[in-house]
């Protein structure tokens, strides 16, 4: 199984963020899964990759050429895939992976996991999406998605297609038992 991990190119303010990156890396490596990630050797990205590689598991990095120097491309990867831009990077990562997990990160991490959630909703892929809710990091976002259900912009069935959790057993269970919904249907405006 190939797991796409989206996470910060920084370490974040709390030690638990780095510990969670190691935990996910150990889980991927011990299960002999393949990591698919942004390809950097910095921040949480580097921690996840180094941890996966320490188990002898495969790690695929996907990086636009213009970011190779800024994000410091990891030179010890199983495979570094160069893309022409961010759009191709995100598409390649999505196509390679069987599941998507977001660790704590900044706007880029949020944008990437939001995009795969949206694309799953319309049937572009049929894979599980998980927000690794370390130390409650994603609680405001969880509340916002729940408000979307309350406001009738997201169905409860669609909301159940992605998970907020800090429990690896729960994440494993979610992935193993994931059944994608049918793609979103659209409502036409009712006229009198």
KEGU-116972 format. One record per atom (N, C-alpha, C): y, z, x. Coordinates in pm, 1 decimal, always signed. Atoms other than C-alpha are relative to their C-alpha. Example, Ala and Ser with C-alpha at 12.3 -4.5 7.8 and 13.67 -1.06 7.14 Angstrom:
2
+----------+----------+----------+
!        v !        w !        u !
+----------+----------+----------+
!   -119.0 !     +0.0 !    +89.0 !
!   -450.0 !   +780.0 !  +1230.0 !
!   +120.0 !     +0.0 !    +90.0 !
!   -119.0 !     -6.0 !    -82.0 !
!   -106.0 !   +714.0 !  +1367.0 !
!   +109.0 !    +73.0 !    -77.0 !
+----------+----------+----------+
***
This chain:
192
+----------+----------+----------+
!        v !        w !        u !
+----------+----------+----------+
!   -117.5 !     +0.0 !    +84.4 !
!     +0.0 !     +0.0 !     +0.0 !
!   +124.0 !     +0.0 !    +89.1 !
!   -127.3 !     +5.7 !    -72.1 !
!   +349.9 !    -80.7 !   +121.0 !
!   +105.2 !    +77.6 !    -79.8 !
!    -99.6 !    -85.9 !    +63.3 !
!   +621.0 !   +176.6 !    +46.1 !
!   +137.5 !    -32.2 !    +56.9 !
!   -139.0 !    +19.1 !    -42.6 !
!   +988.6 !    +78.6 !    +60.3 !
!    +70.8 !   +134.3 !     -7.4 !
!    -76.2 !   -123.5 !     -3.8 !
!  +1201.8 !   +373.6 !   +165.4 !
!   +146.0 !    -34.6 !    +25.5 !
!   -145.0 !    +14.3 !    -14.2 !
!  +1577.1 !   +369.6 !   +114.7 !
!    +54.2 !   +137.9 !    +36.0 !
!    -53.4 !   -130.0 !    -40.2 !
!  +1767.4 !   +644.4 !   +294.4 !
!   +119.5 !    -18.2 !    +92.3 !
!   -122.3 !     +3.2 !    -77.1 !
!  +2071.5 !   +735.4 !   +498.1 !
!    -17.9 !    -43.0 !   +144.9 !
!     -6.3 !    +30.6 !   -142.4 !
!  +2162.6 !   +595.6 !   +836.9 !
!    +65.5 !   +117.2 !    +73.7 !
!    -47.4 !   -127.6 !    -54.8 !
!  +2305.9 !   +946.2 !   +891.5 !
!   -106.5 !   +104.9 !    -31.1 !
!    +96.4 !   -106.5 !    +24.0 !
!  +2115.4 !  +1276.1 !   +899.5 !
!    +36.1 !    +85.7 !   -120.3 !
!    -44.1 !    -85.8 !   +108.9 !
!  +2322.0 !  +1448.1 !   +629.3 !
!    +28.4 !   +140.4 !    +50.0 !
!    -49.8 !   -131.8 !    -39.4 !
!  +2462.1 !  +1798.9 !   +633.1 !
!   -107.7 !   +108.2 !     +4.0 !
!   +102.1 !   -104.7 !     +9.9 !
!  +2141.0 !  +1990.4 !   +557.1 !
!   -125.8 !    -39.5 !    +77.0 !
!   +123.2 !    +23.0 !    -77.3 !
!  +1834.7 !  +2024.1 !   +778.6 !
!   -113.8 !    -49.2 !    -89.6 !
!   +107.3 !    +37.5 !    +92.1 !
!  +1614.4 !  +1980.0 !   +471.2 !
!     -7.9 !   -151.7 !    -21.8 !
!     +3.7 !   +145.7 !    +15.2 !
!  +1714.1 !  +1612.1 !   +452.1 !
!    -86.9 !    -62.3 !   +108.9 !
!    +82.2 !    +51.0 !   -109.2 !
!  +1562.4 !  +1543.3 !   +792.8 !
!   -146.5 !    +42.8 !    -18.4 !
!   +136.3 !    -47.9 !    +25.0 !
!  +1259.4 !  +1756.7 !   +705.1 !
!    -68.3 !    -83.5 !   -108.7 !
!    +57.2 !    +82.3 !   +107.3 !
!  +1210.0 !  +1551.0 !   +387.5 !
!    -34.7 !   -139.2 !    +51.2 !
!    +29.6 !   +130.7 !    -59.3 !
!  +1225.8 !  +1228.0 !   +589.0 !
!   -129.0 !     +7.4 !    +81.2 !
!   +124.6 !    -19.7 !    -74.7 !
!   +954.3 !  +1364.8 !   +818.1 !
!   -118.8 !    +13.9 !    -95.4 !
!   +106.7 !    -21.8 !    +98.7 !
!   +750.4 !  +1470.8 !   +514.4 !
!    -45.4 !   -133.0 !    -61.0 !
!    +34.4 !   +131.6 !    +55.2 !
!   +765.5 !  +1121.8 !   +360.4 !
!    -67.9 !    -85.1 !   +107.7 !
!    +61.2 !    +75.6 !   -109.9 !
!   +689.7 !   +966.2 !   +700.3 !
!   -142.6 !    +43.8 !    +26.8 !
!   +136.7 !    -51.5 !    -18.1 !
!   +385.9 !  +1193.3 !   +742.7 !
!    -91.3 !    -45.8 !   -112.7 !
!    +79.1 !    +42.5 !   +116.0 !
!   +266.4 !  +1110.2 !   +391.8 !
!    -38.3 !   -147.5 !    +12.1 !
!    +28.9 !   +143.1 !    -16.7 !
!   +295.3 !   +735.0 !   +456.9 !
!    -99.6 !    -20.0 !   +113.9 !
!    +86.3 !    +17.6 !   -116.6 !
!   +135.2 !   +761.7 !   +800.2 !
!   -140.6 !    +52.6 !    -20.0 !
!   +131.9 !    -60.3 !    +20.2 !
!   -150.3 !   +995.1 !   +704.9 !
!    -85.2 !    -79.4 !    -98.9 !
!    +72.2 !    +81.7 !    +98.3 !
!   -242.6 !   +768.5 !   +412.6 !
!    -20.9 !   -144.1 !    +46.5 !
!     +9.4 !   +134.6 !    -58.1 !
!   -223.3 !   +460.4 !   +638.0 !
!    +65.9 !   -105.4 !    -88.2 !
!    -82.1 !    +95.0 !    +72.8 !
!    +33.2 !   +302.2 !   +410.2 !
!    +89.7 !    -70.9 !   +101.4 !
!    -97.2 !    +70.7 !    -83.3 !
!   +292.3 !    +60.8 !   +549.5 !
!   +139.1 !    +34.7 !    -47.9 !
!   -140.4 !    -25.4 !    +30.7 !
!   +658.5 !   +157.0 !   +564.7 !
!    +76.0 !   -131.3 !     +0.7 !
!    -95.5 !   +110.2 !     +5.1 !
!   +912.5 !   -103.6 !   +458.8 !
!   +136.3 !    +66.8 !    -14.3 !
!   -129.5 !    -68.1 !     +5.4 !
!  +1268.0 !     +5.6 !   +534.0 !
!   +104.7 !    -86.1 !    +69.3 !
!   -111.8 !    +77.3 !    -50.8 !
!  +1605.2 !   -106.3 !   +667.4 !
!     -1.5 !    -37.0 !   +146.7 !
!    +16.1 !    +43.0 !   -138.5 !
!  +1493.7 !   -130.9 !  +1030.3 !
!    +80.0 !    +76.2 !   +103.6 !
!    -84.9 !    -72.0 !    -94.0 !
!  +1736.5 !   +117.6 !  +1186.2 !
!    -72.2 !   +108.7 !    +76.4 !
!    +52.7 !   -105.9 !    -84.8 !
!  +1671.7 !   +369.7 !  +1459.5 !
!    +93.2 !   +121.3 !     -3.7 !
!   -100.2 !   -106.4 !    +10.2 !
!  +1943.4 !   +609.5 !  +1340.5 !
!    -18.0 !    +76.4 !   -130.8 !
!     +0.9 !    -79.9 !   +121.7 !
!  +1972.6 !   +889.0 !  +1086.1 !
!   -138.4 !    +18.9 !    -58.0 !
!   +127.3 !    -20.5 !    +67.8 !
!  +1702.2 !   +947.2 !   +828.5 !
!    -90.5 !   -122.2 !    +11.6 !
!    +80.8 !   +122.0 !    -16.3 !
!  +1591.5 !   +583.6 !   +866.5 !
!    -86.3 !    +10.1 !   +125.6 !
!    +73.4 !    -12.9 !   -125.1 !
!  +1492.6 !   +647.3 !  +1227.5 !
!   -106.5 !   +107.6 !     -5.8 !
!    +96.0 !   -109.2 !    +13.1 !
!  +1320.2 !   +976.3 !  +1140.6 !
!   -124.3 !    -47.1 !    -74.4 !
!   +114.5 !    +48.1 !    +78.2 !
!  +1100.2 !   +812.5 !   +874.2 !
!    -83.6 !    -96.1 !    +84.4 !
!    +73.2 !    +99.8 !    -79.3 !
!  +1008.1 !   +520.5 !  +1101.8 !
!    -76.2 !    +64.0 !   +114.3 !
!    +66.0 !    -65.1 !   -113.2 !
!   +931.5 !   +736.6 !  +1405.0 !
!   -120.2 !    +81.8 !    -45.5 !
!   +109.2 !    -82.9 !    +50.6 !
!   +715.9 !   +968.8 !  +1195.7 !
!   -117.7 !    -86.1 !    -43.9 !
!   +107.2 !    +91.7 !    +41.6 !
!   +517.8 !   +682.2 !  +1039.2 !
!    -70.6 !    -55.7 !   +123.5 !
!    +57.5 !    +60.2 !   -120.8 !
!   +466.4 !   +519.2 !  +1379.6 !
!    -80.9 !   +100.3 !    +81.3 !
!    +73.5 !   -101.9 !    -75.9 !
!   +350.3 !   +849.3 !  +1533.1 !
!   -143.2 !    +16.4 !    -49.9 !
!   +135.1 !     -4.4 !    +57.0 !
!    +44.9 !   +825.2 !  +1304.0 !
!    -78.3 !   -128.5 !    +26.9 !
!    +65.2 !   +128.7 !    -23.4 !
!    -34.2 !   +471.5 !  +1418.7 !
!     +4.6 !    -92.1 !   -120.5 !
!    -14.2 !    +84.1 !   +119.3 !
!    +62.0 !   +332.7 !  +1077.4 !
!   +106.8 !   -106.7 !    +24.8 !
!    -93.0 !   +112.2 !    -16.1 !
!   +262.8 !    +13.9 !  +1033.1 !
!   +136.6 !    +32.8 !    -58.5 !
!   -137.8 !    -15.6 !    +47.5 !
!   +641.1 !    +11.5 !   +993.4 !
!    +69.9 !   -133.9 !    +13.2 !
!    -73.2 !   +127.0 !     +3.5 !
!   +828.0 !   -303.3 !   +889.0 !
!   +147.8 !    +29.8 !    -24.1 !
!   -143.3 !    -12.1 !    +17.8 !
!  +1202.3 !   -308.7 !   +935.8 !
!    +57.6 !   -131.5 !    -46.8 !
!    -65.0 !   +120.4 !    +52.2 !
!  +1422.0 !   -553.9 !   +747.5 !
!   +150.0 !    +19.0 !    +21.0 !
!   -138.7 !    -22.8 !    -37.8 !
!  +1770.7 !   -596.0 !   +892.9 !
!    +76.6 !   -130.8 !    +13.2 !
!    -86.0 !   +116.5 !    -21.3 !
!  +2051.6 !   -849.8 !   +866.9 !
!    +44.3 !     -4.8 !   +146.1 !
!    -36.5 !    +15.0 !   -141.1 !
!  +2144.4 !   -988.7 !  +1207.0 !
!   +132.2 !    +68.6 !    +31.8 !
!   -130.2 !    -59.8 !    -30.0 !
!  +2503.6 !   -862.4 !  +1175.7 !
!     -4.9 !   +152.3 !    +11.5 !
!    +11.5 !   -145.6 !     -7.1 !
!  +2378.8 !   -501.9 !  +1146.0 !
!    -86.0 !    +47.6 !   +117.8 !
!    +93.1 !    -39.7 !   -106.3 !
!  +2138.5 !   -506.5 !  +1441.9 !
!    +62.7 !    +95.1 !   +101.2 !
!    -64.4 !    -87.1 !    -98.2 !
!  +2388.4 !   -350.5 !  +1680.9 !
!    +57.7 !   +125.1 !    -65.3 !
!    -62.8 !   -115.3 !    +66.4 !
!  +2564.9 !   -122.3 !  +1430.5 !
!   -102.1 !   +102.4 !    -46.0 !
!   +102.4 !    -92.7 !    +47.4 !
!  +2250.8 !    +27.0 !  +1278.5 !
!   -103.0 !    +28.0 !   +109.2 !
!    +89.2 !    -16.3 !   -113.9 !
!  +2073.9 !     +8.6 !  +1614.1 !
!   -144.7 !    -26.0 !    -42.5 !
!   +133.9 !    +40.1 !    +42.3 !
!  +1759.1 !   -184.0 !  +1530.9 !
!   -106.7 !    +74.6 !    +79.3 !
!   +112.1 !    -72.6 !    -60.4 !
!  +1440.2 !     +9.3 !  +1600.1 !
!    -86.2 !   -101.3 !    +74.1 !
!    +75.1 !    +95.6 !    -82.8 !
!  +1257.7 !   -166.4 !  +1885.2 !
!   -148.6 !    +30.8 !     +7.9 !
!   +141.4 !    -34.5 !     -6.8 !
!   +922.3 !     +8.4 !  +1837.9 !
!    -77.5 !    -32.0 !   -126.0 !
!    +62.8 !    +28.3 !   +129.1 !
!   +841.0 !   -131.4 !  +1494.0 !
!   -118.5 !    -94.2 !    +12.8 !
!   +109.2 !    +94.7 !    +11.3 !
!   +525.7 !   -313.7 !  +1397.5 !
!    +55.7 !   -140.3 !    -18.8 !
!    -62.9 !   +128.8 !    +29.1 !
!   +751.2 !   -589.8 !  +1272.3 !
!   +145.9 !    +22.6 !    -37.6 !
!   -141.4 !     -0.9 !    +38.1 !
!  +1128.3 !   -642.4 !  +1258.0 !
!    +31.8 !   -136.8 !    -59.7 !
!    -32.1 !   +123.4 !    +71.7 !
!  +1228.4 !   -901.5 !  +1000.2 !
!   +151.1 !    -13.2 !     -4.3 !
!   -144.2 !    +23.6 !     +0.9 !
!  +1575.1 !  -1044.8 !  +1049.9 !
!    +37.0 !    -84.6 !   -120.5 !
!    -49.1 !    +74.8 !   +115.1 !
!  +1768.9 !  -1165.6 !   +748.6 !
!   +144.2 !    -41.6 !    +26.5 !
!   -136.4 !    +49.4 !    -23.4 !
!  +2094.9 !  -1354.1 !   +720.8 !
!   +106.3 !    +90.6 !    -60.5 !
!    -99.5 !    -86.4 !    +64.8 !
!  +2264.5 !  -1100.2 !   +491.4 !
!    -68.9 !   +112.6 !    -75.9 !
!    +53.0 !   -115.2 !    +74.0 !
!  +2222.4 !   -786.6 !   +279.1 !
!    -79.7 !    -42.0 !   -122.5 !
!    +71.3 !    +45.9 !   +119.6 !
!  +2112.4 !   -982.1 !    -26.9 !
!   -142.3 !    -40.2 !    +34.4 !
!   +133.6 !    +40.2 !    -43.0 !
!  +1821.0 !  -1134.5 !   +161.6 !
!    -80.8 !   +122.1 !    +44.3 !
!    +69.1 !   -123.3 !    -40.4 !
!  +1737.5 !   -792.8 !   +310.0 !
!    -59.1 !    +71.1 !   -120.6 !
!    +46.3 !    -72.1 !   +118.3 !
!  +1714.3 !   -628.6 !    -32.0 !
!   -112.1 !    -75.6 !    -70.6 !
!   +102.8 !    +82.5 !    +65.2 !
!  +1512.8 !   -916.8 !   -176.8 !
!   -130.8 !     +7.2 !    +78.7 !
!   +120.0 !     -5.0 !    -83.5 !
!  +1270.4 !   -915.0 !   +117.2 !
!    -69.5 !   +134.7 !    -12.8 !
!    +59.6 !   -132.9 !    +13.6 !
!  +1218.2 !   -539.3 !    +96.5 !
!    -67.3 !    +15.9 !   -136.3 !
!    +56.2 !    -11.4 !   +133.8 !
!  +1161.0 !   -558.6 !   -277.6 !
!   -130.6 !    -78.3 !    -11.1 !
!   +119.5 !    +84.5 !     +9.3 !
!   +909.7 !   -842.5 !   -242.1 !
!   -116.4 !    +54.3 !    +82.3 !
!   +105.8 !    -53.0 !    -86.3 !
!   +716.1 !   -672.8 !    +38.7 !
!    -66.0 !   +125.3 !    -57.1 !
!    +45.3 !   -134.4 !    +36.2 !
!   +680.2 !   -331.7 !   -127.3 !
!    -76.3 !     +5.9 !   -132.0 !
!    +76.0 !    -30.0 !   +121.9 !
!   +444.3 !   -192.3 !   -389.9 !
!    +58.8 !   +118.5 !    -75.7 !
!    -68.9 !   -112.9 !    +61.8 !
!   +661.1 !   +113.9 !   -461.6 !
!   +129.6 !    +21.8 !    +77.7 !
!   -131.6 !    -19.5 !    -60.4 !
!  +1021.1 !   +217.5 !   -390.1 !
!    +37.9 !   +146.9 !    -10.4 !
!    -38.8 !   -141.4 !     -3.1 !
!  +1138.0 !   +563.6 !   -283.8 !
!   +136.3 !    +12.2 !    +66.5 !
!   -131.7 !    -27.5 !    -58.3 !
!  +1496.9 !   +674.8 !   -225.5 !
!     +5.2 !   +145.3 !    +44.1 !
!    -30.7 !   -132.2 !    -53.5 !
!  +1558.6 !   +973.7 !     +0.6 !
!   +150.6 !    +19.3 !    -11.2 !
!   -145.3 !    -14.9 !     -1.9 !
!  +1905.7 !  +1124.6 !    +25.8 !
!    +65.8 !   -105.6 !    +88.6 !
!    -75.8 !   +100.8 !    -73.5 !
!  +2162.5 !   +874.9 !   +145.7 !
!   +134.0 !    -20.3 !    -67.1 !
!   -133.2 !    +27.7 !    +51.0 !
!  +2502.1 !   +728.1 !    +74.6 !
!     +2.2 !   -111.4 !   -103.1 !
!    -14.7 !   +105.0 !   +100.6 !
!  +2633.4 !   +443.0 !   -141.9 !
!   -102.1 !   -113.4 !    +14.8 !
!    +98.5 !   +107.1 !    -19.4 !
!  +2397.7 !   +186.8 !    +15.6 !
!   -135.9 !    +37.7 !    -55.5 !
!   +127.9 !    -49.1 !    +52.3 !
!  +2091.8 !   +396.8 !    -67.0 !
!     +2.0 !     -1.0 !   -152.5 !
!    -13.4 !     -4.0 !   +145.7 !
!  +2215.4 !   +449.7 !   -422.3 !
!     -2.7 !   -139.9 !    -59.1 !
!     -5.3 !   +138.1 !    +48.8 !
!  +2287.8 !    +80.1 !   -464.8 !
!   -138.3 !    -64.6 !     +5.3 !
!   +131.5 !    +63.6 !    -14.8 !
!  +1943.8 !    -23.3 !   -337.1 !
!   -100.2 !    +51.8 !   -102.3 !
!    +95.2 !    -51.7 !    +97.9 !
!  +1742.0 !   +212.1 !   -557.7 !
!    +43.6 !    -36.7 !   -142.0 !
!    -48.4 !    +40.4 !   +133.0 !
!  +1963.5 !   +132.0 !   -858.4 !
!    -37.8 !   -145.5 !    -28.6 !
!    +34.3 !   +141.0 !    +20.2 !
!  +1901.5 !   -237.2 !   -805.6 !
!   -147.9 !    -17.1 !    -32.2 !
!   +142.3 !    +18.3 !    +30.9 !
!  +1521.7 !   -204.1 !   -795.7 !
!    -35.0 !    +60.0 !   -135.8 !
!    +21.2 !    -53.7 !   +134.6 !
!  +1533.8 !    +17.3 !  -1106.1 !
!    +40.8 !   -104.7 !   -103.5 !
!    -49.0 !   +101.8 !    +94.3 !
!  +1740.6 !   -249.5 !  -1285.7 !
!    -90.5 !   -122.3 !     -3.6 !
!    +83.3 !   +120.1 !     -4.7 !
!  +1523.9 !   -537.6 !  -1168.8 !
!   -138.7 !    +25.9 !    -58.2 !
!   +126.4 !    -34.7 !    +65.4 !
!  +1208.8 !   -356.5 !  -1276.5 !
!    +13.7 !     -0.7 !   -150.5 !
!    -25.9 !     -7.6 !   +144.2 !
!  +1362.3 !   -306.3 !  -1617.0 !
!     -2.5 !   -137.5 !    -67.1 !
!     -1.3 !   +135.0 !    +59.1 !
!  +1402.9 !   -681.5 !  -1668.8 !
!   -121.1 !    -82.8 !    +43.2 !
!   +126.3 !    +65.7 !    -29.9 !
!  +1061.3 !   -767.3 !  -1525.0 !
!     -5.6 !    -79.2 !   +129.2 !
!     +3.1 !    +71.8 !   -128.3 !
!  +1150.8 !   -902.5 !  -1178.8 !
!   -112.4 !    +54.4 !    +88.2 !
!   +115.5 !    -58.8 !    -68.9 !
!   +893.9 !   -659.9 !  -1032.7 !
!    -65.1 !    +98.2 !    -95.6 !
!    +75.5 !    -91.6 !    +85.5 !
!   +634.0 !   -425.1 !  -1179.1 !
!    -43.1 !   +124.0 !    +78.8 !
!    +33.0 !   -110.6 !    -89.8 !
!   +647.4 !   -139.7 !   -927.5 !
!    +75.7 !   +127.6 !    -34.9 !
!    -66.0 !   -127.9 !    +27.7 !
!   +730.4 !   +231.4 !   -954.3 !
!   +119.6 !    +25.8 !    +91.0 !
!   -121.7 !    -38.1 !    -72.2 !
!  +1071.2 !   +363.4 !   -845.4 !
!    +11.6 !   +151.7 !     -4.4 !
!     -5.3 !   -145.0 !    -10.4 !
!  +1113.5 !   +719.7 !   -723.0 !
!   +125.8 !    +42.1 !    +74.6 !
!   -111.0 !    -62.4 !    -71.5 !
!  +1417.2 !   +926.0 !   -628.3 !
!    -49.8 !   +134.4 !    +49.5 !
!    +52.1 !   -121.9 !    -62.8 !
!  +1297.8 !  +1193.6 !   -385.5 !
!   +111.3 !   +103.8 !     -3.4 !
!   -109.3 !    -89.1 !    +38.1 !
!  +1508.3 !  +1475.7 !   -522.4 !
!     +4.2 !   +126.3 !    +86.7 !
!     -0.7 !   -107.4 !    -98.3 !
!  +1532.0 !  +1690.1 !   -208.3 !
!   +116.5 !    +95.7 !    -25.8 !
!   -101.9 !   -103.1 !    +17.7 !
!  +1718.8 !  +2016.1 !   -269.7 !
!    +96.4 !    -34.4 !   -114.5 !
!    -81.6 !    +36.3 !   +115.8 !
!  +1844.8 !  +1876.6 !   -601.7 !
!   +103.7 !   -108.3 !    +26.6 !
!   -100.5 !    +99.0 !    -40.0 !
!  +2031.9 !  +1595.0 !   -425.8 !
!    +32.4 !    -99.2 !   -112.3 !
!    -20.6 !   +102.1 !   +103.5 !
!  +1982.9 !  +1351.0 !   -713.8 !
!    +17.6 !    +56.9 !   -141.2 !
!    -18.1 !    -58.1 !   +133.6 !
!  +2039.6 !  +1596.4 !  -1001.9 !
!   +116.1 !    -61.7 !    -78.4 !
!   -107.2 !    +64.2 !    +77.7 !
!  +2380.7 !  +1447.7 !  -1097.1 !
!    -40.4 !   -138.1 !    -51.8 !
!    +43.6 !   +132.7 !    +42.9 !
!  +2220.5 !  +1103.4 !  -1112.5 !
!   -105.1 !    +11.0 !   -110.8 !
!    +99.3 !    -21.9 !   +106.0 !
!  +1927.3 !  +1233.2 !  -1317.1 !
!    +71.8 !    +28.8 !   -131.6 !
!    -76.8 !    -32.2 !   +120.6 !
!  +2176.1 !  +1379.7 !  -1566.0 !
!    +67.5 !   -123.3 !    -57.4 !
!    -67.6 !   +121.4 !    +45.7 !
!  +2361.9 !  +1050.8 !  -1578.9 !
!    -98.3 !    -96.0 !    -68.2 !
!    +99.8 !    +85.4 !    +64.2 !
!  +2044.9 !   +851.6 !  -1652.8 !
!    -43.2 !    +59.1 !   -135.1 !
!    +34.7 !    -62.4 !   +128.6 !
!  +1953.7 !  +1104.0 !  -1923.6 !
!   +111.5 !    -21.3 !   -102.2 !
!   -113.2 !    +29.1 !    +89.6 !
!  +2303.2 !  +1055.5 !  -2070.4 !
!     -6.1 !   -144.7 !    -48.4 !
!    +15.5 !   +140.0 !    +43.4 !
!  +2235.5 !   +678.9 !  -2078.0 !
!    -97.7 !     -9.4 !   -116.3 !
!    +96.8 !     -2.2 !   +110.9 !
!  +1934.8 !   +753.2 !  -2301.9 !
!    +67.6 !    +54.6 !   -125.0 !
!    -70.4 !    -61.3 !   +113.3 !
!  +2143.0 !   +981.4 !  -2525.5 !
!   +101.0 !    -96.5 !    -61.4 !
!   -103.2 !    +93.8 !    +46.3 !
!  +2416.3 !   +715.8 !  -2547.1 !
!    -57.7 !   -133.3 !    -46.2 !
!    +70.6 !   +119.5 !    +46.6 !
!  +2155.6 !   +448.6 !  -2633.9 !
!    +29.8 !   -124.8 !    +84.9 !
!    -10.5 !   +111.5 !    -93.7 !
!  +2215.5 !   +232.8 !  -2324.6 !
!   -127.7 !    -16.9 !    +80.8 !
!   +128.0 !     +2.7 !    -69.5 !
!  +1867.7 !   +307.6 !  -2187.7 !
!   -102.2 !    +62.0 !    -93.4 !
!   +103.0 !    -56.7 !    +87.1 !
!  +1549.3 !   +359.9 !  -2385.4 !
!    -75.3 !   +109.5 !    +73.8 !
!    +81.1 !   -105.9 !    -60.4 !
!  +1332.7 !   +663.1 !  -2327.5 !
!   -116.9 !    -60.9 !    +77.8 !
!   +110.9 !    +66.9 !    -68.9 !
!  +1045.6 !   +428.8 !  -2234.9 !
!    +45.5 !    -57.2 !   +134.3 !
!    -52.8 !    +53.0 !   -125.8 !
!  +1262.6 !   +260.6 !  -1970.1 !
!    +31.5 !   +113.2 !    +96.9 !
!    -32.3 !   -115.1 !    -85.0 !
!  +1375.4 !   +600.8 !  -1840.7 !
!   -126.3 !    +56.7 !    +65.2 !
!   +126.3 !    -51.5 !    -53.3 !
!  +1010.9 !   +698.9 !  -1790.1 !
!    -58.5 !    -89.2 !   +109.4 !
!    +48.3 !    +92.0 !   -102.8 !
!   +965.9 !   +404.0 !  -1552.0 !
!    +43.6 !    +39.3 !   +140.6 !
!    -38.2 !    -48.6 !   -132.2 !
!  +1133.8 !   +591.3 !  -1265.4 !
!     +2.2 !   +151.4 !     -1.3 !
!    +25.0 !   -143.6 !    -11.0 !
!  +1081.0 !   +942.3 !  -1138.7 !
!    +99.3 !    +66.3 !    +93.8 !
!    -75.3 !    -89.6 !    -86.7 !
!  +1303.5 !  +1215.6 !   -996.9 !
!    -93.7 !   +114.4 !    +35.1 !
!    +91.9 !   -106.9 !    -37.8 !
!  +1086.1 !  +1455.1 !   -796.3 !
!    +13.4 !    +32.9 !   +147.6 !
!     +8.0 !    -38.4 !   -140.5 !
!  +1063.2 !  +1653.4 !   -474.5 !
!   -143.4 !    +41.0 !    +35.2 !
!   +140.7 !    -36.3 !    -17.5 !
!   +684.2 !  +1694.6 !   -507.4 !
!    -82.4 !   -124.1 !    +36.8 !
!    +82.6 !   +115.0 !    -38.7 !
!   +461.1 !  +1455.7 !   -311.5 !
!   -123.0 !    -16.8 !    -89.2 !
!   +111.0 !    +20.6 !    +94.7 !
!   +158.5 !  +1525.5 !   -537.6 !
!    +45.5 !    -67.0 !   -130.4 !
!    -51.1 !    +63.2 !   +122.2 !
!   +371.7 !  +1435.2 !   -841.4 !
!    +34.8 !   -146.0 !    +25.3 !
!    -34.3 !   +138.2 !    -36.5 !
!   +498.7 !  +1122.5 !   -663.9 !
!   -126.7 !    -83.5 !    +13.0 !
!   +127.4 !    +71.4 !    -13.7 !
!   +142.9 !  +1020.4 !   -569.8 !
!    -61.1 !    -30.8 !   -135.6 !
!    +55.1 !    +16.8 !   +134.4 !
!    +28.8 !  +1071.6 !   -928.0 !
!    +78.0 !   -106.0 !    -78.2 !
!    -84.7 !    +97.3 !    +68.8 !
!   +324.1 !   +871.9 !  -1062.3 !
!    -33.2 !   -142.5 !    +46.0 !
!    +32.5 !   +132.8 !    -54.7 !
!   +244.1 !   +579.1 !   -831.4 !
!   -139.0 !    -44.4 !    -45.1 !
!   +139.0 !    +34.4 !    +33.3 !
!   -132.0 !   +590.2 !   -898.5 !
!    -17.5 !    -36.2 !   -146.8 !
!    +17.7 !    +21.1 !   +144.3 !
!    -89.7 !   +595.6 !  -1277.6 !
!   +109.5 !    -84.9 !    -62.9 !
!   -113.3 !    +76.5 !    +51.4 !
!   +214.2 !   +370.7 !  -1309.2 !
!    -45.1 !   -122.4 !    -78.0 !
!    +23.3 !   +118.4 !    +82.8 !
!   +201.6 !   +115.0 !  -1589.3 !
!   +136.3 !    -52.9 !    -41.8 !
!   -133.8 !    +51.1 !    +32.4 !
!   +507.3 !   -108.2 !  -1616.8 !
!    +13.8 !    -32.9 !   -148.2 !
!    -33.6 !    +41.1 !   +136.1 !
!   +673.5 !   -158.9 !  -1951.6 !
!    +14.9 !   -151.3 !     -4.9 !
!    -40.0 !   +139.0 !    +17.4 !
!   +730.5 !   -500.2 !  -2094.2 !
!   +147.5 !    -10.2 !    +35.0 !
!   -142.6 !    +15.0 !    -32.4 !
!  +1066.1 !   -642.8 !  -1978.8 !
!    +89.5 !    +34.6 !   -118.6 !
!   -100.3 !    -38.9 !    +98.3 !
!  +1374.0 !   -525.8 !  -2162.8 !
!    +22.1 !   -110.6 !   -102.3 !
!    -40.4 !    +94.3 !   +105.0 !
!  +1453.7 !   -689.4 !  -2494.7 !
!   +145.3 !    +30.3 !    -34.2 !
!   -143.8 !    -13.3 !    +24.8 !
!  +1807.6 !   -742.6 !  -2611.2 !
!    +27.6 !     +0.4 !   -149.1 !
!    -38.7 !    -10.7 !   +139.3 !
!  +1975.5 !   -655.0 !  -2938.3 !
!   +118.4 !    -92.4 !    -25.5 !
!   -114.9 !    +82.5 !    +42.4 !
!  +2199.9 !   -899.1 !  -3115.1 !
!    +89.4 !    +83.7 !    -89.1 !
!    -96.2 !    -70.7 !    +84.6 !
!  +2510.0 !   -777.9 !  -3285.7 !
!    -28.0 !    -31.8 !   -146.0 !
!    +22.2 !    +18.3 !   +143.1 !
!  +2462.0 !   -723.6 !  -3655.4 !
!   +132.0 !    -37.9 !    -65.1 !
!   -122.1 !    +40.0 !    +72.9 !
!  +2711.3 !   -904.9 !  -3872.0 !
!    -28.1 !     +5.5 !   -149.6 !
!    +14.1 !     -8.4 !   +146.4 !
!  +2772.9 !   -863.0 !  -4241.8 !
!    +15.1 !   -135.7 !    -62.3 !
+----------+----------+----------+
***
